[in-house]
Structure formats: structure tokens, C-alpha cells
Amino acid sequence: MKLLHIVPFLLISAKGFTQTAQPTLHIDWNKVTHVSKTTSTLQLVENPMVRPSSPIHRQTFAALKELGADYVRYVPWFPYPKMAVAELKPPAKDATYWDFTYLDSTMEALMTATKGHSVVINFSTTPAWMWKTDAPVAYPDDPYQTCWDYNQGRQLRDTTGKELAAYYARLISWYTKGGFTDELGKYHRSGHFYKIPYWEVLNEPDLEHNISPQLYTRLYDVIVREMKKVSPQTKFIGMSLAFAADPAYFEFFLNGRNHAAGIVPEGISYHFYATPSREDQPPADYQYTFFEKADAFLDRVRFIEAIRKRLAPNTFTTINEIGSILRSPSVIKPIDPEYWSLSGATYAYILLQLMKMGIDVAGESQLVGYPTQFPDVSMMNWATGKPNARYWVLRLLHENFAPGDKLVETTGQPQDVIAQAFITRTGKKLLFINTRNREVTFFLPSETNKITLFVTDVSTMDDPPAQSTVTTSITLRPFAVAVAALN
């Protein structure tokens, strides 16, 4: 009898073929395995498609407001120097060249959409003239024209870092104190008095300017010291690494003995993107590669957390770029519709594992991309202005799971489906992630009786999650992310 109990039986589907029914899920609501401290959120990157003149500007910031997330990361970045750098020319004897024309509008839209929630600001691109280069770095007069080679130089012209720190001190003063006094003693009035709870110091220094751990730590210290004079309540996040592969960065930066007196690493950040294993990999195989690479990244997270807990246990961790990239933004190819659901499922899987590891923030990347600008990381449909499946997955997770939720023992996992039961602030819930491009049917525990199911998958695409009521079993379509609320 025991053998018969564990052998799954066959169902005849409506399509006429057989599929194997999975074992019954088992939940022990009395056995808490983890307590989450993880906040799910996203990043917004400055580009022409989020500007006020964009045809999807209104829908983009409406989607951001409706999400209602904390720790929203905003990054003006180097391909658009006029939208990212406030002082594109060095000061002369009789003039300075501060210009916030293109910086202010998206910042204002961000702060309006996130009112009542925290933000992480990262004006990541440093003025190119502050770096030693063979020739002055040119940039296009058109603010919407890309300049992929703006980040030049390996050594600052002021090796103390004080010139760069003064730039960032004036920048945060512009946005939090109503203005600043420039290098020649002239006051520039902004009228901005934003509350900025978090500021991230530079972006991907292991790629941008190829900064060593030693130089980055020194720059972090001098920048933070000057910015704290302007905004002492702001907390600062360091590293923002593109690749979390070199433990030397973490060992050096997290060691308090390597910092100037009075400066401590308040937070750290780093990134992950799932990518195909090769350029010609068939899209049908992405489902295997993405989750395999996610598991490899999660192993690195565990290693990094061991370093952090040993050297800086009070430092918080935000993994603030989590996504997938198919190819270089210069390669324009159609994206399979199923990709968006697969990418959303990959984020959901990583988020769940980060909850179990006690990571503070997990940010999906990014709100708006489009052809020539990493279209595969977009959470908005750039053609219609509707949020896509990646956005709806994040919103589904954000609305149902929060720090303080209890994860309880969940066994009898269906094949290729990740299942996890939670005791949340609003009741008992189940999270399901179908990691494969096929339907999966499995039975619910008898005590669940009747549940309300919210699902985003290949059938919902750019629409909100579908809602239904289920009783004894659940069928998940390919790459489904589902939340079940127990009645």
C-alpha cells in the first residue's frame, strides 16, 4: 500500500495526452524555518524612454507609484552624460558649468511617484574631466544620443579624491538643502528639499574605471565624509559591484581597519544577471541555464554573507540589480514572448532564496529598457506602455510578502516547481514558481480546502495576474509565478 501511495498516477489532459500528476504538497504550519527580512523592489535607470517627452512616461511612473515599493534605486548613468553629470566642464577662472536641466525632471518624477517610500539615489557617473585621459572626453550635444565611451581614465587628476567628493557634496546639497555654493563662491538655488535616506557611492566600479578595492574604499570614505556634512541622516551604500566573484573586494571594503576614522560601511550592494550560456543557445534552453546560473550566484551570496557577518555584521546588504540579459544592446533581435515570464520566474526564485539567507533588499532590474538600451531587462512594454510579466511578478510578490513573514516547512515539492508556505501579516499563503516551459498539476494538502489563486504566466503576459478559486489541485502553466491565499 505504501508503494501505491507514493507512485503518481496519470491524468488525461484536455489536449489528449497524458501527464504525470505530482505528489501531494505537505505543509507543517507549526515549524517555522526562516523569518524573512527581505524587501522586494526595483531600479529605475535614466534614459530617453522615461523622460517627460516619452510616450510611456506617464504609464511608467504610474506603475512605479502603484507598486509602492521602498528602496527604489534611481541611477542616472554614463551613456547619457547630459542626463547624468551635473558639471560636464571643469570650472574656469571666471565661470562654472553646473547644469541640472536634464537631471531634475526625472528626479522630480521619481520623488513624486515614490512619495512616502524610501529611495536609493546613485548619480553614478563622475565628470570625465576629473580623470586623467589622453585627450578631453567628448560627449554629444544631443542629451538623448548615447556615448558609451564616456567613462574614461583609470586615475583621478586629484588623487586625494577631494575634488570628486566636493562634486557629490554639492550634488546632494542641490537636492536636499535647496542649493549649493560653487567653486567660485556663487550660490545656485534649486528649491529642492528632498529626503534622501540612502545614497549609493558609484556604480559597478569593477567595470566603470576598473577601480581597485583599495582605491574604491578610499574614495568611498572621502565622498561619504563630505556628503555626511550636508546630509548627516543619509545612509551610504558601498561597492555596487557588477560581478560578485572576487572575494578580495568584500574582504577589503568590509574590514573596518581599512576605512578612515569615523567611516563605517553602512551598506553593501552587488548585482546579478542570468545570461544564455552562449550567443547561439536556443531559447528553449534558457530555462535550464537561467536557474543553474541563479544557483551559482546564490552560492556566491552565501560566501559573501559569511564574509560580511565576520567583518561587518551591522552592515546591511542590498542586491539591487537582479535580472536577465540575452545579448548586447547593440544586437537587435525579437524576444520570445515566453522570455518575460521566464525572467520573472527567475527573479521570484532568487527572491525566495534571498529571504532564506536574510538579505535586506532584492531589487529587480529595471523598470524601463528598450531596443538599443537592454530591452530584455525592461519591466515595461516600450511599445504600449503596459507593464509586462516581469513587473507583474514583482508586484504580486511585493503585495503578498514582506519582512517579518514566516517561512514554514514545505515538502512534497512537485517536480520542477518551487513551493513555499508563509505565515504573513495578512494570513497563510503559498508561493509557487514553475521553472519549466510545461504545465504541471499537483494536489493541495487536504487542510487547505479552498484557496484564492493569483497567477502571472505565459497566458497573462502584459495583464495583471489572473485570479481563480481552486480546491483540491493546481495546474500551473509554463513559468508561472502564483500566490495562493488560504481562506
LOLUM-427119 format. One record per residue (C-alpha): residue number from 1; x, y, z; residue in one letter. Coordinates in pm, 1 decimal. Layout:
// LOLUM-427119
NUM/X/Y/Z/a
...
END
This chain:
// LOLUM-427119
1/0.0/0.0/0.0/m
2/283.6/241.2/75.8/k
3/425.1/183.3/-269.1/l
4/94.7/261.2/-433.2/l
5/63.2/575.4/-225.3/h
6/382.7/732.9/-349.7/i
7/354.0/633.0/-714.4/v
8/191.9/920.2/-905.7/p
9/-95.2/838.0/-1137.3/f
10/-174.8/962.1/-1487.7/l
11/-421.2/1227.4/-1593.7/l
12/-569.5/1269.2/-1939.6/i
13/-540.3/1636.6/-2029.6/s
14/-783.5/1830.7/-2242.2/a
15/-524.4/1819.7/-2520.0/k
16/-546.3/1443.3/-2530.7/g
17/-204.3/1346.8/-2394.9/f
18/-112.1/1210.8/-2057.7/t
19/81.8/1393.2/-1792.1/q
20/207.2/1272.8/-1458.7/t
21/26.0/1410.7/-1155.1/a
22/256.5/1513.7/-876.4/q
23/259.9/1400.5/-512.0/p
24/56.4/1594.6/-259.6/t
25/219.7/1901.0/-111.7/l
26/272.5/1884.5/265.7/h
27/295.7/2187.2/495.8/i
28/382.7/2195.8/863.9/d
29/242.7/2529.7/975.1/w
30/390.9/2484.5/1321.3/n
31/750.1/2452.9/1200.7/k
32/899.5/2792.0/1111.9/v
33/1222.7/2753.6/913.7/t
34/1305.7/3119.1/842.8/h
35/1177.2/3469.6/916.8/v
36/1212.3/3697.0/616.2/s
37/1377.7/4037.8/641.0/k
38/1381.7/4092.9/264.1/t
39/1214.4/4382.3/82.1/t
40/1140.0/4335.4/-287.7/s
41/1183.5/4641.3/-507.9/t
42/1325.2/4762.4/-840.9/l
43/1561.8/5007.7/-1003.0/q
44/1487.8/5293.7/-1239.6/l
45/1763.6/5385.1/-1485.1/v
46/1765.0/5723.8/-1656.0/e
47/1717.1/5705.4/-2033.4/n
48/1513.0/5885.0/-2300.4/p
49/1217.1/5649.3/-2262.6/m
50/1148.5/5764.5/-1904.8/v
51/1175.4/6135.7/-1985.8/r
52/869.2/6366.0/-1980.6/p
53/868.4/6366.1/-2361.9/s
54/849.1/5985.4/-2377.9/s
55/521.0/5831.2/-2498.9/p
56/528.5/5593.5/-2200.0/i
57/643.2/5842.6/-1933.1/h
58/302.8/5872.5/-1767.3/r
59/237.7/5496.4/-1761.8/q
60/589.0/5425.3/-1632.2/t
61/562.9/5646.2/-1327.4/f
62/204.6/5539.3/-1264.8/a
63/329.2/5179.1/-1249.8/a
64/607.1/5284.0/-1012.7/l
65/363.6/5465.6/-784.9/k
66/115.2/5178.2/-782.1/e
67/391.6/4935.4/-684.7/l
68/451.7/5130.9/-364.4/g
69/796.8/4986.8/-303.1/a
70/1069.3/5102.2/-65.5/d
71/1440.4/5118.1/-151.7/y
72/1363.1/5215.7/-512.9/v
73/1704.1/5264.8/-672.2/r
74/1749.8/5551.2/-918.9/y
75/2060.0/5554.7/-1142.1/v
76/2142.8/5827.1/-1394.0/p
77/2425.7/5664.6/-1590.4/w
78/2706.0/5727.6/-1834.5/f
79/2563.0/5661.5/-2184.1/p
80/2375.7/5990.9/-2145.4/y
81/2624.5/6240.4/-1998.4/p
82/2387.7/6538.5/-2010.6/k
83/2127.8/6343.6/-1813.3/m
84/2377.4/6203.3/-1563.2/a
85/2650.3/6459.9/-1493.1/v
86/2576.2/6797.7/-1335.2/a
87/2910.7/6958.8/-1422.1/e
88/3029.0/6849.7/-1765.2/l
89/3310.2/7105.9/-1787.7/k
90/3573.9/7196.3/-1528.4/p
91/3540.1/7535.6/-1361.2/p
92/3724.1/7824.2/-1525.1/a
93/3870.2/8131.2/-1354.9/k
94/3551.8/8328.7/-1407.2/d
95/3277.1/8068.3/-1462.4/a
96/3143.3/7729.2/-1359.9/t
97/2929.5/7499.5/-1568.4/y
98/2673.1/7344.2/-1338.3/w
99/2358.0/7245.7/-1527.7/d
100/2064.1/7049.0/-1385.9/f
101/1834.5/7098.9/-1686.0/t
102/1818.9/6730.7/-1769.3/y
103/1885.7/6591.9/-1421.9/l
104/1595.8/6748.9/-1237.8/d
105/1293.7/6631.6/-1436.6/s
106/1334.8/6255.8/-1388.6/t
107/1445.8/6306.9/-1027.9/m
108/1125.0/6502.1/-965.4/e
109/911.4/6233.1/-1131.9/a
110/1084.1/5967.3/-920.0/l
111/1037.2/6151.1/-590.4/m
112/672.1/6222.4/-670.0/t
113/598.6/5860.2/-762.0/a
114/774.1/5722.6/-452.3/t
115/635.9/5975.7/-202.1/k
116/601.3/5805.6/134.9/g
117/858.1/5539.5/44.7/h
118/1236.4/5524.5/67.1/s
119/1470.3/5567.6/-228.3/v
120/1833.9/5483.2/-302.2/v
121/1993.9/5754.1/-517.4/i
122/2304.8/5685.2/-723.1/n
123/2430.1/5956.1/-957.6/f
124/2681.5/5700.5/-1067.1/s
125/2867.4/5880.6/-1344.2/t
126/3159.5/6101.0/-1244.2/t
127/3265.1/6401.9/-1456.6/p
128/3512.1/6272.2/-1715.4/a
129/3732.4/6581.3/-1678.7/w
130/3818.2/6472.3/-1325.4/m
131/4008.5/6173.4/-1467.2/w
132/4346.7/6166.0/-1638.5/k
133/4287.1/6086.0/-2005.9/t
134/4493.1/6113.4/-2324.9/d
135/4255.5/6380.0/-2455.7/a
136/3943.8/6558.5/-2330.1/p
137/3646.8/6322.1/-2339.8/v
138/3390.5/6436.5/-2594.6/a
139/3018.0/6390.2/-2545.7/y
140/2723.7/6453.0/-2778.1/p
141/2536.1/6780.9/-2764.3/d
142/2212.1/6584.1/-2802.0/d
143/2124.0/6465.3/-2449.9/p
144/1940.6/6161.8/-2591.0/y
145/2232.3/6039.2/-2802.7/q
146/2433.8/5760.8/-2641.7/t
147/2800.1/5797.1/-2552.4/c
148/2920.8/5453.5/-2448.5/w
149/3284.7/5561.2/-2407.8/d
150/3228.5/5849.7/-2165.4/y
151/3377.9/5662.3/-1867.7/n
152/3747.4/5700.4/-1947.8/q
153/4050.2/5714.6/-1723.3/g
154/4194.5/5496.5/-1451.8/r
155/4338.2/5767.0/-1223.9/q
156/4176.5/6081.6/-1087.1/l
157/4354.9/6408.5/-1156.8/r
158/4313.0/6485.3/-786.2/d
159/4443.9/6167.2/-632.0/t
160/4313.3/6265.1/-286.9/t
161/3955.8/6229.0/-413.4/g
162/3858.0/6562.1/-254.6/k
163/3759.1/6718.1/-587.3/e
164/3522.8/6430.0/-659.5/l
165/3387.3/6437.5/-303.7/a
166/3313.9/6810.0/-334.7/a
167/3118.1/6739.2/-654.3/y
168/2896.8/6487.2/-475.8/y
169/2856.6/6712.0/-171.0/a
170/2721.9/6988.8/-395.5/r
171/2501.9/6738.4/-577.6/l
172/2330.7/6615.9/-260.0/i
173/2304.9/6974.5/-134.4/s
174/2120.3/7068.1/-454.4/w
175/1858.9/6803.0/-385.0/y
176/1831.8/6821.2/-4.8/t
177/1927.2/7175.5/102.2/k
178/1774.1/7391.7/-168.8/g
179/2104.4/7468.1/-345.2/g
180/2481.7/7495.3/-307.7/f
181/2777.7/7728.6/-335.4/t
182/3002.5/7653.5/-633.5/d
183/3382.6/7653.8/-664.9/e
184/3387.9/8032.0/-720.5/l
185/3165.1/8116.0/-426.1/g
186/2844.2/8169.2/-623.2/k
187/2522.4/8029.0/-477.1/y
188/2294.0/7819.8/-702.5/h
189/1936.0/7785.7/-582.7/r
190/1737.6/7466.9/-658.1/s
191/1433.7/7483.0/-434.1/g
192/1465.9/7106.8/-372.8/h
193/1439.3/6976.5/-18.1/f
194/1402.0/6604.3/-77.8/y
195/1452.8/6345.9/192.1/k
196/1716.7/6102.0/65.2/i
197/1752.3/5817.0/314.8/p
198/2007.2/5617.8/110.5/y
199/2280.6/5712.7/-134.3/w
200/2491.1/5458.2/-320.9/e
201/2850.8/5556.5/-390.6/v
202/2939.9/5496.2/-758.4/l
203/2818.4/5205.5/-969.7/n
204/2998.1/4889.7/-1076.8/e
205/3347.6/5025.9/-1007.5/p
206/3488.7/4688.4/-1106.8/d
207/3377.4/4779.0/-1461.8/l
208/3348.7/5157.8/-1470.1/e
209/3706.3/5293.4/-1449.7/h
210/3819.1/4947.3/-1322.2/n
211/3870.2/5076.4/-969.3/i
212/4061.8/4856.1/-726.2/s
213/3918.5/4765.4/-382.7/p
214/4180.9/4986.5/-218.9/q
215/4106.4/5294.0/-431.9/l
216/3732.5/5243.6/-411.6/y
217/3741.7/5221.3/-31.1/t
218/3946.2/5542.8/-12.6/r
219/3703.4/5721.7/-247.2/l
220/3403.8/5591.8/-52.9/y
221/3547.0/5733.1/268.8/d
222/3623.8/6079.6/137.8/v
223/3293.8/6105.9/-53.1/i
224/3085.8/5987.5/240.7/v
225/3264.8/6221.6/481.8/r
226/3180.9/6525.6/268.2/e
227/2823.4/6419.0/190.2/m
228/2752.6/6346.9/558.1/k
229/2836.4/6710.2/634.3/k
230/2545.4/6809.4/410.8/v
231/2303.0/6525.5/491.0/s
232/2405.3/6350.5/814.2/p
233/2089.4/6139.9/825.8/q
234/2159.8/5974.8/487.7/t
235/2297.9/5620.7/499.2/k
236/2553.2/5521.8/237.9/f
237/2578.1/5200.4/37.8/i
238/2910.6/5085.7/-99.1/g
239/3060.5/4875.5/-376.9/m
240/2765.4/4814.3/-613.3/s
241/2972.1/4550.2/-789.1/l
242/2884.2/4416.3/-1133.0/a
243/3040.2/4080.1/-1052.1/f
244/3033.5/3929.2/-705.4/a
245/3315.6/3693.6/-797.2/a
246/3621.9/3842.0/-629.7/d
247/3620.7/3799.3/-250.5/p
248/3907.7/4049.6/-222.1/a
249/3664.5/4337.7/-277.2/y
250/3445.4/4225.8/11.0/f
251/3734.8/4132.7/238.1/e
252/3892.3/4474.7/196.4/f
253/3585.8/4700.8/196.4/f
254/3407.3/4529.2/486.3/l
255/3714.7/4538.9/709.5/n
256/3673.3/4845.1/930.0/g
257/4050.4/4878.2/969.1/r
258/4072.5/4976.3/601.9/n
259/3845.2/5279.0/646.3/h
260/3920.2/5629.0/768.1/a
261/3837.4/5712.2/1128.7/a
262/3464.3/5754.9/1180.0/g
263/3366.0/5596.0/848.3/i
264/3196.8/5256.7/850.2/v
265/3046.6/5058.2/561.1/p
266/2675.9/5114.3/632.4/e
267/2552.9/4901.1/344.1/g
268/2685.8/4697.0/52.2/i
269/2539.5/4612.3/-286.3/s
270/2610.2/4393.7/-585.7/y
271/2436.8/4261.1/-896.5/h
272/2333.6/3950.7/-1088.7/f
273/2203.5/3888.1/-1439.8/y
274/2122.1/3546.8/-1579.0/a
275/2250.6/3511.0/-1934.0/t
276/2244.5/3241.2/-2202.9/p
277/2541.9/3008.5/-2193.6/s
278/2635.6/3108.4/-2549.7/r
279/2517.0/3350.7/-2815.9/e
280/2351.0/3083.7/-3027.6/d
281/2184.0/2898.1/-2740.0/q
282/1828.4/2800.0/-2837.7/p
283/1566.0/2996.6/-2640.4/p
284/1413.3/2665.3/-2534.8/a
285/1725.5/2602.7/-2326.1/d
286/1721.3/2933.2/-2137.8/y
287/1501.0/2771.6/-1873.8/q
288/1785.4/2543.9/-1766.7/y
289/2068.2/2795.9/-1791.0/t
290/1892.8/3075.8/-1602.0/f
291/1816.6/2869.8/-1294.0/f
292/2157.6/2699.9/-1298.7/e
293/2328.5/3038.5/-1304.8/k
294/2093.3/3162.8/-1035.2/a
295/2201.0/2873.7/-812.2/d
296/2568.0/2951.7/-878.8/a
297/2507.5/3315.7/-785.4/f
298/2324.7/3216.4/-467.9/l
299/2628.6/3013.6/-365.2/d
300/2835.8/3332.5/-400.7/r
301/2581.0/3520.1/-189.8/v
302/2625.9/3265.7/89.4/r
303/3002.8/3309.3/70.8/f
304/2976.8/3690.1/72.2/i
305/2737.2/3678.1/365.6/e
306/2991.3/3473.5/559.9/a
307/3248.6/3747.4/498.8/i
308/3003.0/4022.9/593.2/r
309/2892.7/3853.5/913.9/k
310/3254.6/3800.7/1013.8/r
311/3381.3/4152.1/937.9/l
312/3077.9/4384.5/946.6/a
313/2769.3/4218.8/1097.5/p
314/2584.5/4551.6/1123.9/n
315/2623.9/4630.5/754.0/t
316/2308.0/4566.8/550.0/f
317/2301.4/4401.0/207.1/t
318/2106.5/4509.1/-97.2/t
319/2130.2/4307.3/-416.9/i
320/1984.4/4580.5/-630.9/n
321/2018.3/4462.5/-988.5/e
322/1860.6/4120.4/-1038.3/i
323/1754.2/4030.1/-1387.1/g
324/1845.0/3859.2/-1711.2/s
325/2018.6/3977.8/-2026.5/i
326/2002.8/3793.2/-2355.6/l
327/2255.8/3984.0/-2562.9/r
328/2440.8/4309.2/-2618.2/s
329/2207.8/4609.5/-2653.3/p
330/2360.9/4671.9/-2996.2/s
331/2215.1/4341.6/-3123.0/v
332/1851.5/4391.4/-3217.0/i
333/1656.3/4066.2/-3230.7/k
334/1297.6/3972.7/-3147.0/p
335/1242.9/3846.9/-2792.8/i
336/1028.2/3535.5/-2748.8/d
337/709.4/3622.4/-2554.8/p
338/775.5/3338.0/-2307.1/e
339/1103.6/3504.9/-2208.8/y
340/930.7/3769.7/-1997.2/w
341/761.5/3506.8/-1781.0/s
342/1081.4/3303.2/-1752.5/l
343/1273.2/3612.4/-1641.7/s
344/1003.1/3693.0/-1386.1/g
345/1013.0/3338.2/-1252.9/a
346/1391.7/3361.3/-1220.6/t
347/1358.8/3676.5/-1008.8/y
348/1091.8/3512.2/-792.5/a
349/1319.5/3212.6/-731.8/y
350/1616.1/3430.8/-636.3/i
351/1398.8/3646.4/-409.2/l
352/1273.3/3339.1/-223.5/l
353/1627.2/3212.6/-165.7/q
354/1743.1/3557.6/-50.7/l
355/1461.6/3556.8/204.5/m
356/1606.4/3237.5/346.0/k
357/1953.1/3396.6/366.4/m
358/1841.6/3713.3/541.5/g
359/1929.7/3958.4/262.3/i
360/1776.5/4300.1/328.3/d
361/1680.6/4419.6/-21.3/v
362/1629.1/4240.7/-354.2/a
363/1584.5/4481.9/-644.5/g
364/1465.8/4374.1/-986.1/e
365/1633.5/4540.5/-1281.6/s
366/1496.3/4753.9/-1440.2/q
367/1175.0/4949.7/-1488.9/l
368/1231.8/5062.6/-1848.6/v
369/1458.8/4925.2/-2117.4/g
370/1400.8/4920.0/-2491.9/y
371/1579.5/4825.3/-2816.3/p
372/1937.8/4960.0/-2808.4/t
373/1902.2/5003.7/-2428.4/q
374/1896.4/4649.7/-2283.7/f
375/1539.6/4571.2/-2391.9/p
376/1548.4/4230.0/-2222.6/d
377/1570.0/4385.1/-1873.9/v
378/1262.6/4604.2/-1917.5/s
379/960.1/4571.2/-1689.5/m
380/751.2/4788.5/-1919.7/m
381/636.0/4717.4/-2274.0/n
382/807.5/5006.7/-2451.6/w
383/564.0/4985.8/-2744.8/a
384/239.1/5002.2/-2545.1/t
385/336.4/5147.2/-2207.3/g
386/184.3/4849.0/-2026.4/k
387/374.9/4671.4/-1751.5/p
388/496.6/4331.1/-1868.1/n
389/516.5/3996.2/-1689.4/a
390/839.2/4092.5/-1510.2/r
391/662.8/4386.5/-1345.5/y
392/354.8/4184.6/-1254.9/w
393/567.7/3915.9/-1090.5/v
394/740.2/4177.7/-875.8/l
395/412.6/4343.1/-785.1/r
396/249.9/4010.1/-697.8/l
397/539.7/3925.3/-467.6/l
398/564.4/4273.2/-318.2/h
399/194.8/4288.7/-234.0/e
400/193.4/3949.8/-64.4/n
401/528.9/3908.2/110.8/f
402/718.5/4144.0/339.7/a
403/984.2/4148.7/611.0/p
404/861.4/3966.4/918.9/g
405/681.7/3693.9/725.1/d
406/748.0/3340.9/849.0/k
407/851.2/3063.9/611.7/l
408/730.6/2723.7/729.4/v
409/838.1/2371.0/639.0/e
410/705.7/2279.8/293.7/t
411/770.1/1932.7/149.9/t
412/635.7/1715.2/-130.1/g
413/754.4/1967.9/-388.2/q
414/616.8/1895.2/-735.0/p
415/880.4/1825.8/-998.0/q
416/1024.6/2148.1/-1141.9/d
417/801.4/2359.4/-915.3/v
418/930.7/2558.3/-619.3/i
419/670.1/2571.3/-342.4/a
420/689.9/2761.9/-16.4/q
421/430.5/2825.7/253.0/a
422/427.9/3151.3/450.1/f
423/254.8/3290.4/754.3/i
424/223.6/3656.0/655.4/t
425/84.4/3967.0/816.3/r
426/-241.3/3906.6/627.1/t
427/-271.8/3529.6/671.7/g
428/-141.3/3199.7/540.6/k
429/-16.1/3199.9/182.8/k
430/162.6/2972.6/-63.1/l
431/414.2/3073.6/-327.7/l
432/458.5/2856.5/-638.4/f
433/720.2/2900.7/-913.2/i
434/709.5/2681.4/-1222.9/n
435/1066.8/2671.6/-1351.0/t
436/989.8/2491.1/-1675.5/r
437/815.3/2554.5/-2004.4/n
438/539.3/2297.8/-1942.0/r
439/221.9/2263.1/-1742.2/e
440/242.0/2099.0/-1400.8/v
441/-52.1/1965.3/-1198.6/t
442/-28.1/1875.3/-830.4/f
443/-254.5/1823.1/-530.5/f
444/-302.3/2057.0/-238.6/l
445/-290.5/1947.4/124.0/p
446/-634.6/1844.3/245.0/s
447/-641.6/2113.9/513.3/e
448/-618.7/2394.6/256.8/t
449/-972.6/2314.7/137.8/n
450/-1033.8/2628.1/-71.0/k
451/-784.0/2889.7/-184.2/i
452/-776.5/3203.9/-395.6/t
453/-501.7/3181.8/-656.4/l
454/-330.1/3475.9/-827.6/f
455/-110.3/3380.7/-1124.1/v
456/110.8/3554.3/-1376.2/t
457/239.7/3331.4/-1657.9/d
458/268.2/3297.2/-2035.4/v
459/-107.2/3342.9/-2070.8/s
460/-139.3/3668.2/-1875.0/t
461/165.8/3839.0/-2032.1/m
462/113.7/4219.0/-2001.9/d
463/-204.3/4186.6/-1799.3/d
464/-241.2/4174.2/-1419.9/p
465/-231.3/3832.4/-1250.7/p
466/-529.9/3608.8/-1319.1/a
467/-747.4/3524.7/-1019.8/q
468/-932.3/3198.4/-958.9/s
469/-1058.6/2973.4/-679.8/t
470/-917.8/2621.7/-650.3/v
471/-988.7/2334.6/-414.2/t
472/-805.4/2003.4/-449.4/t
473/-539.0/2058.5/-716.5/s
474/-349.6/2329.5/-904.0/i
475/-234.1/2338.4/-1264.2/t
476/44.9/2583.6/-1336.0/l
477/117.6/2695.4/-1690.3/r
478/478.8/2739.3/-1809.4/p
479/690.5/2977.1/-1599.5/f
480/400.5/3058.9/-1371.8/a
481/452.4/3254.6/-1051.5/v
482/149.3/3205.9/-831.5/a
483/40.3/3315.7/-486.6/v
484/-234.9/3123.7/-311.2/a
485/-420.0/3288.0/-25.1/a
486/-583.5/3041.6/212.5/l
487/-941.2/3120.5/305.6/n
END
